[in-house]
Each structure stands twice: as C-alpha cells, then as structure tokens.
C-alpha cells in the first residue's frame, strides 16, 4: 500500500517509512504536486488537514499529512504550531533547525533545569474517500542547556525524553523510533491502515 505523504521534509519521510518497515505500507513524498500550503492554523489538526487536503485535491488518492511541534511549559506552550518557523522573520517561512534551536535556547537562558519541561506533539491526518481521520502521539521531556548529538532533526539535539539522560539526537533513531511522539502516532495510523487492508482481503 503506497500513500502520498504531504511533506517536503525528507527527514520525516525517511523516519516514518523506517517505522513502517515490514508492514507493506510505504509513504511517497508529495513534494512534486504539493505546492506551497499555508500552515496558518492554530492547531496541529488544522495544519495537518490543510496539507492533506492540498495533495488530496491534486491526486484524488489516499494522502497522509503530519504536523508536529515542541511545546515548552515555561514558554506557555511555544513554539507549538510555529516550531518549524520559530526563528523566522517572515510569516509562513520555515527557518533552519539550527536557527530554531538557538532561538529556543536564547529564550530559555534564565530558566532553571527543574522548569525546563516540554513535550513533543504529533498529529497525522489521513484523507481517504473524501473523509479525514486523525492520529495523535506525544512524548514528555525536558530541554537541555545546549545542543547534544548528531542524529535526528528539528529540536532533537535539545530534547531529553523522560526516563533518559540523553537527547533524541544522542539516543539515535533506533531508540527514538520506539518512544517518540511520531512513533506513537504512526503506530495508530499503521494499525488503522492494516485493518482496512485486512477487510479488503476478506
């Protein structure tokens, strides 16, 4: 089962397909037909839906879109839906991972360790047959004082998941893909798609 993944982020495509190894499900980047989608929703659900619908209208085939972000308690949930453009001076334009991480750390310079709690949130939208379904995952953790590790993308170098003393970027993809917000959401999505596949075979 091949489905379009409405993203231009190659890291997400690779990470999600890794989570689906052996299932017979594979996501294909919709970069070529997606165009520019304004991610101006105030929730992950709205942004995921907008991206999925943009590709669905072009392809008329099942499409999955994802929106995710980092929510820091000391910053009242920021950067949240603005995570990919946290350091950008332009509306709607993503900034680099490095710039976003540096901007986050600048905001948190004076925040003590015990108040650096945060969570990663991920929402998938599946558009199929003209209907949308959503699948969510989240993982709690804390924000490190400085970037550590070379794996992953986004805020992985500064996000330490609860129960660990290393960042996602230090833990590597094998560990991250078992405990991350995206892994949780993908598991729910995968189970739904496999159940549909089973029904179609009966």
C-alpha angles and dihedrals in degrees: 000000000000121000134177115251109210099221140100091206106107090191091062093048091052094044095048094046089050088056089052098050112141096013098097089239119117131174121219120203113251091203092122096057103024102084119184115323119193106233093199099133119123093226136048088240093059094047094047090049092049092052094045092048093049091058095037091057089054099043106027086211131107112292134187124201130182136202123184141164149170119257117198116197095210089054094050092255097315139176086029113136088004093059095114093050101031093126096038122115091199126076112250096002117123119230126213121277090243093052092048092051092048091049091051093049091049090056091048101046095113098037113109122232095255091057098047095094119144144155137219114225128194130185126186123198119202115199111195131150091358093302132104129220127184132213122189137194135173139180127198126221146125136272117250122227092240139010115278130180136022104239129096128012141254113033094343093116091063103032115097110189117221112269094032136082096208133072123250087254090057096042092056133217097295092062096034092052090058100049109021129115089245092051091054093049093044091052090056091046092046093051091051094049092047091050089054090049091051091051092050090055094053 
